[in-house]
Amino acid sequence: MSRVERIESQIEELTPDELSVFREWFADFDAQVWDQELQADVEAGKLDNLGERALRDHASGRSTKL
């Protein structure tokens, strides 16, 4: 049995209250991981092309106010 399969099995055994606490913890954890990945991509310049394209589109009138 893999580590993930063991974790899945343990999650399946949680009570409804424990599962609720786990869901909240995991949502926070997952958001933090995503934020770190996004920050690393920004620092590495991986999003520069998208930003430049958005600015060009806006300057040429191809955007609308939110």
Secondary structure, 3 states (H helix, E strand, C coil): CCHHHHHHHHHHCCCHHHHHHHHHHHHHHHHHHHHHHHHHHHHCCCCHHHHHHHHHHHHCCCCCCC
